[in-house]
């Protein structure tokens, strides 16, 4: 039987090598892919604006305030809440438009066509936007290599 303790030690050396030496990047392909993902995000934003009847994005990405207004005021869906910790440590419940909330709303209101259309676009946009962050200029070091860190230890 393969156990956790037996399968991870052989990976330590390659992971340390990737952390120290990095992975060589093809800068031309990186820039091209970043451009493609950015264009796809803009296309999705335009489609979402069409469905919502107003822009739901801010300078960089989708606006959580505008999304909340669209979902909970315009579509009159029940608010999804999330417990968050303030810097002081106090726990507060706030309205959320995170991925889980969008998926739950879509599942609970499967006959709401406008929500279904917007939900798919919101989730696609968030995925593409997150992928684009991995292609940004600040992810590559001055030697043209991308580095990452790993913590392969699980709590027993």
MARKOLVEX-434891 format. One record per residue (C-alpha): residue in one letter; residue number from 0; x, y, z. Coordinates in nm, 2 decimals. Example, Ala and Ser with C-alpha at 12.3 -4.5 7.8 and 13.67 -1.06 7.14 Angstrom:
{type = A&seq = 0&xx = 1.23&yy = -0.45&zz = 0.78}
{type = S&seq = 1&xx = 1.37&yy = -0.11&zz = 0.71}
//
This chain:
{type = X&seq = 0&xx = 0.00&yy = 0.00&zz = 0.00}
{type = X&seq = 1&xx = 0.13&yy = 0.35&zz = -0.09}
{type = X&seq = 2&xx = 0.14&yy = 0.58&zz = 0.21}
{type = X&seq = 3&xx = 0.17&yy = 0.95&zz = 0.24}
{type = X&seq = 4&xx = 0.51&yy = 0.91&zz = 0.41}
{type = X&seq = 5&xx = 0.65&yy = 0.70&zz = 0.13}
{type = X&seq = 6&xx = 0.52&yy = 0.90&zz = -0.17}
{type = X&seq = 7&xx = 0.63&yy = 1.26&zz = -0.07}
{type = X&seq = 8&xx = 1.01&yy = 1.23&zz = 0.01}
{type = X&seq = 9&xx = 1.10&yy = 1.15&zz = -0.36}
{type = X&seq = 10&xx = 0.93&yy = 1.48&zz = -0.46}
{type = X&seq = 11&xx = 1.13&yy = 1.70&zz = -0.22}
{type = X&seq = 12&xx = 1.44&yy = 1.74&zz = -0.44}
{type = X&seq = 13&xx = 1.25&yy = 1.83&zz = -0.76}
{type = X&seq = 14&xx = 1.04&yy = 2.08&zz = -0.56}
{type = X&seq = 15&xx = 1.34&yy = 2.24&zz = -0.40}
{type = X&seq = 16&xx = 1.50&yy = 2.26&zz = -0.75}
{type = X&seq = 17&xx = 1.19&yy = 2.44&zz = -0.89}
{type = X&seq = 18&xx = 1.19&yy = 2.68&zz = -0.59}
{type = X&seq = 19&xx = 1.56&yy = 2.77&zz = -0.62}
{type = X&seq = 20&xx = 1.61&yy = 2.76&zz = -1.00}
{type = X&seq = 21&xx = 1.26&yy = 2.83&zz = -1.12}
{type = X&seq = 22&xx = 1.10&yy = 2.73&zz = -1.45}
{type = X&seq = 23&xx = 1.20&yy = 2.90&zz = -1.77}
{type = X&seq = 24&xx = 0.93&yy = 3.10&zz = -1.93}
{type = X&seq = 25&xx = 0.86&yy = 3.17&zz = -2.30}
{type = X&seq = 26&xx = 0.80&yy = 3.54&zz = -2.26}
{type = X&seq = 27&xx = 0.63&yy = 3.57&zz = -2.60}
{type = X&seq = 28&xx = 0.38&yy = 3.30&zz = -2.53}
{type = X&seq = 29&xx = 0.32&yy = 3.44&zz = -2.18}
{type = X&seq = 30&xx = 0.24&yy = 3.78&zz = -2.32}
{type = X&seq = 31&xx = 0.02&yy = 3.63&zz = -2.59}
{type = X&seq = 32&xx = -0.18&yy = 3.42&zz = -2.34}
{type = X&seq = 33&xx = -0.22&yy = 3.72&zz = -2.11}
{type = X&seq = 34&xx = -0.36&yy = 3.92&zz = -2.40}
{type = X&seq = 35&xx = -0.60&yy = 3.63&zz = -2.49}
{type = X&seq = 36&xx = -0.73&yy = 3.60&zz = -2.13}
{type = X&seq = 37&xx = -0.77&yy = 3.98&zz = -2.10}
{type = X&seq = 38&xx = -0.97&yy = 3.99&zz = -2.42}
{type = X&seq = 39&xx = -1.19&yy = 3.70&zz = -2.30}
{type = X&seq = 40&xx = -1.25&yy = 3.89&zz = -1.97}
{type = X&seq = 41&xx = -1.36&yy = 4.20&zz = -2.17}
{type = X&seq = 42&xx = -1.58&yy = 3.99&zz = -2.39}
{type = X&seq = 43&xx = -1.74&yy = 3.83&zz = -2.08}
{type = X&seq = 44&xx = -1.79&yy = 4.17&zz = -1.92}
{type = X&seq = 45&xx = -1.96&yy = 4.30&zz = -2.23}
{type = X&seq = 46&xx = -2.20&yy = 4.00&zz = -2.24}
{type = X&seq = 47&xx = -2.26&yy = 4.04&zz = -1.86}
{type = X&seq = 48&xx = -2.35&yy = 4.41&zz = -1.92}
{type = X&seq = 49&xx = -2.60&yy = 4.30&zz = -2.18}
{type = X&seq = 50&xx = -2.77&yy = 4.05&zz = -1.94}
{type = X&seq = 51&xx = -2.76&yy = 4.28&zz = -1.64}
{type = X&seq = 52&xx = -2.85&yy = 4.60&zz = -1.83}
{type = X&seq = 53&xx = -2.56&yy = 4.78&zz = -1.67}
{type = X&seq = 54&xx = -2.18&yy = 4.73&zz = -1.62}
{type = X&seq = 55&xx = -2.10&yy = 4.51&zz = -1.33}
{type = X&seq = 56&xx = -1.73&yy = 4.57&zz = -1.33}
{type = X&seq = 57&xx = -1.49&yy = 4.82&zz = -1.18}
{type = X&seq = 58&xx = -1.15&yy = 4.93&zz = -1.29}
{type = X&seq = 59&xx = -0.98&yy = 4.59&zz = -1.26}
{type = X&seq = 60&xx = -1.25&yy = 4.32&zz = -1.23}
{type = X&seq = 61&xx = -1.61&yy = 4.25&zz = -1.14}
{type = X&seq = 62&xx = -1.74&yy = 4.48&zz = -0.87}
{type = X&seq = 63&xx = -1.87&yy = 4.29&zz = -0.57}
{type = X&seq = 64&xx = -2.10&yy = 4.58&zz = -0.48}
{type = X&seq = 65&xx = -2.25&yy = 4.60&zz = -0.83}
{type = X&seq = 66&xx = -2.29&yy = 4.22&zz = -0.83}
{type = X&seq = 67&xx = -2.46&yy = 4.23&zz = -0.50}
{type = X&seq = 68&xx = -2.70&yy = 4.50&zz = -0.62}
{type = X&seq = 69&xx = -2.78&yy = 4.30&zz = -0.94}
{type = X&seq = 70&xx = -2.83&yy = 3.97&zz = -0.76}
{type = X&seq = 71&xx = -3.01&yy = 4.08&zz = -0.44}
{type = X&seq = 72&xx = -3.19&yy = 4.40&zz = -0.55}
{type = X&seq = 73&xx = -3.25&yy = 4.38&zz = -0.93}
{type = X&seq = 74&xx = -3.32&yy = 4.00&zz = -0.94}
{type = X&seq = 75&xx = -3.46&yy = 4.00&zz = -0.58}
{type = X&seq = 76&xx = -3.28&yy = 3.68&zz = -0.48}
{type = X&seq = 77&xx = -3.24&yy = 3.59&zz = -0.12}
{type = X&seq = 78&xx = -2.91&yy = 3.72&zz = 0.02}
{type = X&seq = 79&xx = -2.63&yy = 3.48&zz = 0.08}
{type = X&seq = 80&xx = -2.43&yy = 3.56&zz = 0.39}
{type = X&seq = 81&xx = -2.07&yy = 3.48&zz = 0.49}
{type = X&seq = 82&xx = -1.90&yy = 3.52&zz = 0.83}
{type = X&seq = 83&xx = -1.58&yy = 3.72&zz = 0.81}
{type = X&seq = 84&xx = -1.33&yy = 3.83&zz = 1.07}
{type = X&seq = 85&xx = -1.25&yy = 4.20&zz = 1.10}
{type = X&seq = 86&xx = -0.89&yy = 4.31&zz = 1.18}
{type = X&seq = 87&xx = -1.00&yy = 4.34&zz = 1.55}
{type = X&seq = 88&xx = -1.10&yy = 3.97&zz = 1.55}
{type = X&seq = 89&xx = -1.47&yy = 4.04&zz = 1.57}
{type = X&seq = 90&xx = -1.68&yy = 3.81&zz = 1.35}
{type = X&seq = 91&xx = -1.94&yy = 3.98&zz = 1.13}
{type = X&seq = 92&xx = -2.19&yy = 3.84&zz = 0.88}
{type = X&seq = 93&xx = -2.18&yy = 4.01&zz = 0.54}
{type = X&seq = 94&xx = -2.35&yy = 3.97&zz = 0.21}
{type = X&seq = 95&xx = -2.14&yy = 3.77&zz = -0.03}
{type = X&seq = 96&xx = -2.11&yy = 3.72&zz = -0.41}
{type = X&seq = 97&xx = -1.84&yy = 3.47&zz = -0.40}
{type = X&seq = 98&xx = -1.83&yy = 3.16&zz = -0.62}
{type = X&seq = 99&xx = -2.01&yy = 2.94&zz = -0.37}
{type = X&seq = 100&xx = -2.29&yy = 3.19&zz = -0.34}
{type = X&seq = 101&xx = -2.33&yy = 3.22&zz = -0.72}
{type = X&seq = 102&xx = -2.34&yy = 2.84&zz = -0.76}
{type = X&seq = 103&xx = -2.59&yy = 2.80&zz = -0.48}
{type = X&seq = 104&xx = -2.82&yy = 3.07&zz = -0.62}
{type = X&seq = 105&xx = -2.80&yy = 2.91&zz = -0.96}
{type = X&seq = 106&xx = -2.89&yy = 2.57&zz = -0.81}
{type = X&seq = 107&xx = -3.17&yy = 2.71&zz = -0.60}
{type = X&seq = 108&xx = -3.32&yy = 2.93&zz = -0.88}
{type = X&seq = 109&xx = -3.26&yy = 2.71&zz = -1.18}
{type = X&seq = 110&xx = -3.56&yy = 2.85&zz = -1.37}
{type = X&seq = 111&xx = -3.44&yy = 3.21&zz = -1.34}
{type = X&seq = 112&xx = -3.29&yy = 3.25&zz = -1.69}
{type = X&seq = 113&xx = -3.13&yy = 3.58&zz = -1.63}
{type = X&seq = 114&xx = -2.95&yy = 3.45&zz = -1.32}
{type = X&seq = 115&xx = -2.84&yy = 3.14&zz = -1.51}
{type = X&seq = 116&xx = -2.70&yy = 3.35&zz = -1.80}
{type = X&seq = 117&xx = -2.53&yy = 3.60&zz = -1.56}
{type = X&seq = 118&xx = -2.41&yy = 3.32&zz = -1.33}
{type = X&seq = 119&xx = -2.23&yy = 3.14&zz = -1.60}
{type = X&seq = 120&xx = -2.07&yy = 3.46&zz = -1.73}
{type = X&seq = 121&xx = -1.96&yy = 3.56&zz = -1.37}
{type = X&seq = 122&xx = -1.80&yy = 3.23&zz = -1.30}
{type = X&seq = 123&xx = -1.62&yy = 3.22&zz = -1.64}
{type = X&seq = 124&xx = -1.50&yy = 3.57&zz = -1.59}
{type = X&seq = 125&xx = -1.36&yy = 3.50&zz = -1.24}
{type = X&seq = 126&xx = -1.18&yy = 3.19&zz = -1.37}
{type = X&seq = 127&xx = -1.02&yy = 3.37&zz = -1.67}
{type = X&seq = 128&xx = -0.93&yy = 3.67&zz = -1.45}
{type = X&seq = 129&xx = -0.76&yy = 3.45&zz = -1.20}
{type = X&seq = 130&xx = -0.57&yy = 3.26&zz = -1.47}
{type = X&seq = 131&xx = -0.45&yy = 3.59&zz = -1.61}
{type = X&seq = 132&xx = -0.29&yy = 3.68&zz = -1.28}
{type = X&seq = 133&xx = -0.05&yy = 3.39&zz = -1.34}
{type = X&seq = 134&xx = 0.07&yy = 3.54&zz = -1.67}
{type = X&seq = 135&xx = 0.13&yy = 3.89&zz = -1.54}
{type = X&seq = 136&xx = 0.47&yy = 4.05&zz = -1.57}
{type = X&seq = 137&xx = 0.54&yy = 4.05&zz = -1.19}
{type = X&seq = 138&xx = 0.52&yy = 3.67&zz = -1.18}
{type = X&seq = 139&xx = 0.85&yy = 3.64&zz = -1.38}
{type = X&seq = 140&xx = 1.18&yy = 3.72&zz = -1.22}
{type = X&seq = 141&xx = 1.45&yy = 3.93&zz = -1.40}
{type = X&seq = 142&xx = 1.62&yy = 3.61&zz = -1.52}
{type = X&seq = 143&xx = 1.31&yy = 3.51&zz = -1.72}
{type = X&seq = 144&xx = 1.22&yy = 3.23&zz = -1.48}
{type = X&seq = 145&xx = 0.91&yy = 3.18&zz = -1.27}
{type = X&seq = 146&xx = 0.95&yy = 3.06&zz = -0.91}
{type = X&seq = 147&xx = 0.71&yy = 2.91&zz = -0.67}
{type = X&seq = 148&xx = 0.71&yy = 2.77&zz = -0.32}
{type = X&seq = 149&xx = 0.58&yy = 2.44&zz = -0.19}
{type = X&seq = 150&xx = 0.47&yy = 2.31&zz = 0.15}
{type = X&seq = 151&xx = 0.42&yy = 1.94&zz = 0.10}
{type = X&seq = 152&xx = 0.36&yy = 1.86&zz = 0.46}
{type = X&seq = 153&xx = 0.02&yy = 1.75&zz = 0.58}
{type = X&seq = 154&xx = -0.09&yy = 1.76&zz = 0.94}
{type = X&seq = 155&xx = -0.11&yy = 1.41&zz = 1.08}
//
